[in-house]
């Protein structure tokens, strides 16, 4: 159960291996409740110095003056959504950004760091027609052979995939940067096996390889699949299932016999372990539920639970030892947030959901709104200690859009998100169409209990905040993609990359 410490900044708890998962449904002390209500009245204030951390804006570059916005059931944003892994990638002193432009073309821009000019390939052989915000672009770069990979425009559709020639990214000065670098669009990775997918993701392996992940099936009824890229042959293979829709789940909303996962990310940590956290969405009514965790020691061939026990197959809702925090569907738990692994192999997750206290303060109750009323949403930091215990802290701010988290070499944590603006409209009841960029931080010395906002960048921005994890790991520079909010439907707006240095003094 969650331990309560009466802290001004929220609450925390631990879970010993083998005990019951953390729960957010327990009552809290009256003091914490009153403090939480008070925080609703405190606006986010930008600052440039906090504790021993200094943030400095060192770059603001225009990628495209006319990037696409859409008008659909899931909002106006199509460039910069939380499930893109990745849209911004740095490799060999060059940074790459994948996006759609106002002409609805797939675009890949690059510049030489730190201050080169952006040069953009506009792929004229594909007409992007969708107004569905699910249909974003994801990009991967394979360090072993310098290939650039793009997957785009899917929501249960046939794969749209293309890759560059070898060396395109490893020898950026020695190639001509144009569309001829790339092969044709294909609907298959393994020869003769066309696939239909949602939520494509690329990530690099510790040995310089590349992997590709996608959902097979639909919301509430899907499985995650993983494929390996062979840099020597330039082919994909070994497609395998890495989680499962199977199993029986019961709660106050009813009974469900199928579901799908929504991962916060897939990240390699020390000793080559691949970590993943996720929530489930059931086929029956309601929001998402519970925080799950598993890891792999063989690049996703087999999986282990929180206690280090091997699972007999892909994780599913009834797999033992993978549920690390209980969050009811009544608390408006959102999916696909941020996660990171620190230098000691500790996994960190930041998600937003409501609690009894925040719902009461907002004049609501559990289950009244699918995603919870906006004023009741809070960010929650969950992290796993080296002993397998999970810890939890509720952050004091009203949540905006889905956050991302980054860990520096000293294991200090930085979170980026789009804050809620009072006048901002909601898309599909959950994401804000206009907000400001916020950077928050917490120190490892405090065990990440001292979260505070250290910077606010005025928007309004239409996107969820995405950062370049590759540049962050190499240089400690936080590059964040932002796109200005449109003033009218379908208006094209500037797309930019903001660069920040974060120094611990």
C-alpha positions in Angstrom: 0.0 0.0 0.0 1.1 3.6 -0.5 2.9 5.0 2.5 2.0 8.6 3.4 4.7 11.0 4.6 2.7 14.3 4.9 5.1 15.8 2.4 4.2 19.2 1.0 4.9 17.9 -2.5 2.6 14.9 -2.5 2.9 11.3 -1.4 5.1 8.3 -2.0 5.1 4.6 -1.3 7.1 1.4 -1.8 6.2 -2.1 -2.7 8.4 -5.0 -1.6 8.9 -7.8 -4.1 6.1 -10.3 -3.8 3.7 -7.9 -1.9 0.6 -6.3 -3.3 1.2 -3.6 -6.0 1.0 0.1 -5.2 -2.6 1.4 -5.0 -3.8 4.9 -5.7 -7.2 4.2 -4.2 -6.2 4.5 -0.5 -7.4 7.4 1.7 -4.9 10.1 2.6 -4.4 12.3 5.6 -6.5 15.5 5.8 -3.4 17.6 5.7 -2.3 16.2 2.3 -5.9 16.8 1.0 -5.9 20.4 2.0 -2.4 21.0 0.6 -3.5 19.4 -2.7 -6.5 21.8 -2.9 -4.2 24.7 -2.2 -1.9 23.7 -5.1 -4.8 23.9 -7.5 -4.8 27.7 -6.9 -1.0 28.1 -7.6 -0.1 28.7 -11.2 3.1 27.3 -12.8 5.7 30.0 -12.6 8.8 29.9 -14.8 12.2 30.1 -13.2 15.7 29.9 -14.6 17.5 28.5 -11.5 16.4 25.8 -9.2 18.4 24.1 -6.4 21.7 23.1 -8.1 20.3 22.9 -11.6 20.6 25.7 -14.2 18.7 25.6 -17.5 19.8 27.7 -20.4 18.1 28.0 -23.8 20.9 27.8 -26.3 19.1 27.3 -29.6 15.8 27.9 -31.4 15.8 26.8 -35.1 13.0 26.8 -37.6 12.6 23.4 -39.3 9.6 24.4 -41.5 7.4 27.5 -41.7 4.4 25.5 -42.9 4.0 22.2 -41.1 0.7 20.4 -41.3 -2.1 20.6 -38.7 -5.3 18.6 -39.1 -8.8 18.7 -37.9 -10.1 15.3 -36.7 -11.6 13.3 -33.9 -8.3 13.2 -32.0 -7.2 16.8 -32.3 -5.2 19.1 -34.5 -1.7 17.7 -34.0 -0.1 15.2 -36.4 3.6 16.2 -35.7 4.7 15.5 -32.2 2.5 13.0 -30.3 3.5 10.9 -27.3 3.5 7.5 -29.1 6.2 8.6 -31.6 9.5 6.8 -30.9 11.2 8.7 -32.5 10.4 11.9 -34.4 13.8 13.6 -33.6 17.1 11.6 -33.8 20.7 12.7 -33.7 23.4 10.6 -35.3 27.0 11.4 -36.4 26.7 15.1 -35.5 23.6 15.6 -37.5 20.0 15.9 -36.2 17.0 14.5 -38.1 13.3 15.5 -37.8 10.4 13.5 -39.5 7.1 15.4 -40.0 4.3 16.2 -42.5 4.3 19.5 -44.3 1.4 21.7 -45.4 1.4 19.9 -48.8 0.7 16.7 -46.9 4.0 15.2 -47.9 6.2 13.0 -45.7 9.3 15.1 -44.9 12.7 14.3 -43.4 14.8 17.3 -42.4 18.4 17.3 -41.2 21.0 19.8 -40.0 24.6 19.6 -38.9 24.9 20.4 -35.2 25.0 22.7 -33.5 24.0 25.6 -35.9 23.7 24.2 -39.4 20.8 25.0 -41.7 17.9 22.6 -42.0 17.8 20.8 -45.4 14.6 18.9 -46.1 13.6 15.9 -48.3 10.0 16.2 -49.4 8.8 12.8 -50.6 6.5 13.6 -53.4 5.5 10.0 -54.1 3.0 9.6 -51.2 -0.1 11.6 -50.6 -1.0 11.8 -46.9 -4.8 12.1 -46.8 -5.7 11.3 -43.2 -7.1 13.6 -40.5 -6.5 10.9 -37.9 -3.8 11.9 -35.3 -2.8 8.3 -34.8 -1.1 8.3 -38.3 2.2 9.9 -37.3 5.7 9.3 -38.6 8.3 7.3 -36.7 12.0 7.2 -37.6 14.9 4.9 -36.8 18.6 5.1 -37.6 20.8 1.9 -37.4 24.3 2.8 -36.2 25.8 -0.4 -37.7 25.1 0.5 -41.3 23.9 4.1 -41.2 20.5 3.4 -42.7 17.5 5.6 -42.0 14.1 4.0 -41.6 10.7 5.6 -41.8 7.2 4.2 -41.0 4.2 6.5 -41.5 0.4 6.8 -41.9 -1.1 3.8 -40.0 -4.1 3.2 -37.8 -4.8 -0.4 -38.5 -3.6 0.1 -42.1 -1.1 -1.7 -44.3 2.5 -0.8 -43.4 4.0 2.2 -45.2 7.8 1.8 -44.8 10.9 2.9 -46.6 14.6 2.9 -45.9 17.7 4.7 -47.1 20.8 3.3 -48.6 23.5 2.1 -46.3 25.7 4.9 -45.0 23.2 7.7 -45.5 23.5 8.7 -41.8 27.0 7.4 -41.0 28.5 9.5 -43.9 26.2 12.5 -44.0 28.8 14.7 -45.7 29.5 12.2 -48.4 26.0 11.7 -49.8 23.5 13.8 -51.7 20.6 14.6 -49.5 17.6 14.0 -51.6 14.8 11.4 -52.1 17.0 9.2 -54.3 18.7 8.0 -51.1 15.6 6.1 -50.2 14.0 3.0 -51.6 10.3 2.5 -52.6 7.5 2.3 -50.1 6.6 -1.2 -49.1 4.0 -3.0 -47.0 6.2 -5.7 -45.7 9.4 -6.1 -43.6 9.9 -9.8 -44.1 9.6 -10.8 -47.7 6.2 -12.1 -48.7 4.6 -11.1 -45.4 2.6 -7.9 -45.7 1.4 -6.5 -42.4 -1.2 -4.1 -41.1 -0.1 -2.1 -38.1 -0.7 0.8 -35.6 1.9 2.7 -33.5 5.2 1.9 -35.2 8.3 2.3 -33.0 12.0 2.0 -33.8 14.8 1.8 -31.2 18.5 1.1 -31.3 20.1 -2.0 -29.6 23.2 -1.8 -27.4 25.3 -3.4 -30.2 24.3 -0.8 -32.8 21.4 -2.7 -34.3 17.8 -1.6 -34.8 14.4 -3.0 -33.8 10.9 -2.3 -34.9 7.7 -2.7 -32.8 4.0 -2.3 -33.7 0.6 -3.2 -32.6 -1.2 -6.0 -34.5 -5.0 -5.7 -34.0 -7.0 -2.8 -32.6 -7.7 -0.9 -29.4 -8.8 -3.3 -26.7 -8.0 -6.3 -28.9 -4.3 -6.3 -30.0 -0.8 -7.7 -29.5 2.6 -6.1 -29.7 5.1 -7.5 -32.2 8.8 -7.0 -32.4 11.1 -7.4 -35.5 15.0 -7.3 -35.8 17.0 -5.5 -38.5 20.1 -7.3 -39.8 22.6 -4.7 -40.8 24.8 -7.1 -42.7 22.0 -8.2 -45.1 19.8 -5.1 -44.9 16.8 -7.3 -44.1 14.3 -7.7 -41.3 13.5 -10.9 -39.5 12.5 -12.9 -36.5 9.1 -11.3 -36.0 7.7 -12.3 -32.6 4.9 -11.4 -30.2 6.0 -9.6 -27.1 2.7 -9.1 -25.3 -0.7 -10.7 -25.5 -4.4 -9.7 -25.6 -5.4 -13.0 -23.9 -6.7 -13.4 -20.3 -9.7 -12.6 -18.1 -10.0 -9.3 -16.3 -12.9 -8.3 -13.9 -13.6 -5.0 -12.2 -16.6 -2.8 -11.3 -17.0 -1.9 -15.0 -17.5 -5.5 -16.0 -15.7 -8.5 -17.4 -13.2 -8.4 -20.3 -11.6 -11.2 -22.3 -9.4 -9.2 -24.6 -7.3 -6.0 -24.4 -4.2 -4.3 -25.7 -1.2 -2.7 -24.1 -0.2 0.9 -24.4 3.6 1.1 -23.7 5.3 4.1 -22.2 8.4 3.1 -24.1 11.0 0.5 -24.7 14.4 1.4 -23.4 17.7 -0.4 -23.0 19.5 0.1 -19.7 22.8 -1.1 -18.2 23.9 -4.7 -18.9 21.7 -4.7 -22.1 18.4 -5.1 -20.4 15.3 -4.0 -22.4 12.7 -2.4 -20.1 9.1 -1.8 -20.8 6.2 -0.4 -18.8 2.6 -0.2 -20.0 -1.1 0.0 -19.1 -3.9 -2.2 -20.3 -7.0 -1.1 -22.2 -9.8 -3.6 -22.0 -12.4 -4.4 -24.7 -15.2 -3.4 -22.3 -16.1 0.1 -21.3 -13.8 2.4 -19.3 -10.3 3.9 -19.3 -7.0 2.2 -19.0 -5.9 0.5 -15.8 -2.8 -0.5 -13.8 1.0 0.0 -14.4 2.8 -3.1 -15.7 6.5 -3.8 -15.9 8.6 -6.5 -17.5 12.2 -6.7 -18.9 14.2 -8.8 -21.3 17.8 -9.9 -21.1 17.9 -11.3 -24.7 16.6 -8.3 -26.7 13.0 -9.2 -26.5 13.1 -13.0 -27.0 12.0 -13.9 -23.5 10.6 -11.7 -20.7 11.0 -11.6 -16.9 8.6 -10.1 -14.3 9.3 -7.6 -11.5 10.8 -10.3 -9.3 13.2 -11.5 -12.0 11.1 -14.6 -12.8 10.9 -15.8 -16.4 7.5 -15.7 -17.9 6.4 -18.7 -19.9 5.3 -16.6 -22.9 4.5 -13.0 -23.9 3.1 -11.0 -20.9 -0.7 -10.9 -20.5 -3.1 -9.6 -18.0 -3.0 -12.7 -15.8 0.8 -13.0 -15.9 2.3 -13.2 -12.4 4.4 -10.4 -11.0 4.0 -7.8 -13.7 1.5 -5.5 -12.1 3.5 -3.0 -10.1 0.8 -0.3 -9.4 -2.9 -0.7 -9.2 -4.8 2.2 -10.8 -8.5 1.6 -11.3 -10.3 2.4 -14.6 -12.3 4.9 -12.6 -9.3 7.2 -12.2 -8.9 8.3 -15.8 -5.5 6.8 -16.3 -4.1 8.0 -19.6 -1.9 5.8 -21.8 1.5 6.2 -23.6 3.4 8.5 -21.3 7.2 8.7 -20.6 9.8 6.4 -19.2 13.5 6.3 -18.8 16.2 4.1 -17.3 18.9 5.7 -15.1 22.6 4.8 -14.8 21.8 2.2 -12.1 19.2 0.5 -14.1 16.3 1.9 -12.2 13.2 2.4 -14.4 11.3 5.7 -14.1 7.8 6.4 -15.3 5.7 9.6 -15.3 1.9 9.2 -16.0 -1.2 11.2 -15.4 -4.3 10.1 -13.6 -6.8 11.3 -11.0 -7.2 10.3 -7.3 -10.1 10.5 -4.9 -8.7 13.7 -3.5 -8.2 15.5 -6.8 -11.6 14.3 -8.1 -13.3 15.6 -4.9 -11.5 19.0 -5.2 -12.7 19.2 -8.8 -16.3 18.5 -7.9 -16.3 15.0 -9.5 -16.1 11.4 -8.5 -14.4 8.2 -9.7 -15.7 7.0 -13.0 -17.8 10.0 -13.8 -15.5 11.0 -16.8 -13.6 8.5 -18.9 -10.3 10.5 -18.6 -11.2 12.4 -15.5 -12.0 16.2 -15.4 -8.9 18.2 -16.5 -8.6 19.9 -13.1 -8.3 16.5 -11.3 -5.4 15.2 -13.3 -2.0 15.0 -11.7 1.3 13.6 -12.9 2.6 10.6 -10.9 6.2 9.5 -10.8 6.7 5.8 -10.3 10.2 4.3 -10.1 11.7 1.0 -9.4 14.6 0.6 -7.0 17.5 -1.8 -7.5 15.9 -4.1 -4.9 12.7 -4.3 -7.0 10.6 -2.0 -4.8 8.4 0.5 -6.6 8.1 4.0 -5.2 5.5 6.6 -6.0 5.1 10.4 -5.8 2.2 12.6 -6.9 3.3 15.9 -8.4 1.4 18.9 -7.3 0.5 20.5 -10.7 -2.6 20.1 -12.8 -1.5 17.9 -15.6 -1.4 19.1 -19.2 -0.4 16.8 -22.1 1.4 13.5 -21.8 4.9 14.0 -20.4 8.4 12.6 -21.3 11.2 12.0 -18.8 14.9 12.1 -19.1 17.7 11.1 -16.7 21.1 12.7 -16.7 24.4 11.1 -15.9 24.0 11.9 -12.2 20.5 10.4 -12.3 18.7 13.7 -11.9 15.3 13.6 -13.6 13.9 16.1 -16.1 10.3 16.1 -17.3 8.9 17.9 -20.3 5.2 18.5 -21.0 2.7 20.8 -22.5 0.9 22.6 -19.7 -2.8 23.3 -19.8 -3.9 26.8 -20.8 -7.2 28.0 -19.4 -8.6 28.8 -22.8 -7.3 25.6 -24.5 -9.8 23.3 -25.9 -9.7 19.5 -25.4 -9.5 17.0 -28.3 -11.5 13.8 -27.6 -11.8 14.8 -24.0 -8.1 14.3 -23.1 -5.4 16.3 -25.0 -5.0 20.1 -25.0 -4.8 21.9 -28.4 -2.8 24.8 -27.0 -0.2 25.0 -24.2 3.2 26.1 -23.1 6.3 24.0 -22.9 7.3 23.2 -19.3 10.5 21.7 -18.0 10.4 20.3 -14.5 13.2 18.6 -12.5 13.9 16.5 -9.5 17.3 15.6 -8.0 18.6 12.1 -7.4 19.9 13.3 -4.0 16.3 13.8 -2.8 15.2 10.4 -4.3 13.2 12.5 -6.7 11.0 14.0 -4.1 11.8 17.7 -4.8 10.1 18.1 -8.2 9.8 21.7 -9.3 9.3 23.6 -12.5 12.5 25.1 -13.8 11.5 26.6 -17.1 8.4 27.7 -19.0 8.5 28.4 -22.7 5.5 30.4 -24.0 3.5 28.9 -26.8 0.8 28.2 -27.6 2.0 24.8 -29.0 -0.3 22.3 -30.5 1.9 19.2 -30.0 2.9 16.9 -27.1 6.5 17.5 -26.2 9.1 15.1 -27.8 12.8 15.3 -27.1 15.8 13.9 -28.9 17.0 11.1 -26.5 20.1 10.4 -28.6 21.5 13.9 -28.4 20.6 14.0 -24.7 22.6 10.9 -23.9 25.6 12.0 -25.9 25.8 15.8 -25.2 23.4 16.5 -22.3 21.5 18.9 -24.6 17.7 18.7 -24.5 16.3 19.2 -28.0 12.6 19.6 -28.0 10.2 19.7 -31.0 7.4 22.3 -30.9 4.8 23.4 -33.4 2.7 26.5 -33.0 -1.0 26.1 -32.5 -3.2 27.0 -35.5 -5.7 29.9 -35.2 -8.1 28.1 -37.5 -8.8 24.6 -38.7 -6.1 23.1 -41.0 -3.8 26.2 -40.8 -0.2 25.3 -41.4 2.2 26.6 -38.6 5.9 26.8 -37.9 7.7 23.7 -36.6 10.8 24.4 -34.5 13.5 22.7 -32.4 14.4 24.3 -29.1 17.7 23.4 -27.5 18.4 23.6 -23.7 21.5 22.9 -21.6 20.8 21.7 -18.1 23.8 22.0 -15.8 24.1 20.8 -12.2 26.3 23.2 -10.4 
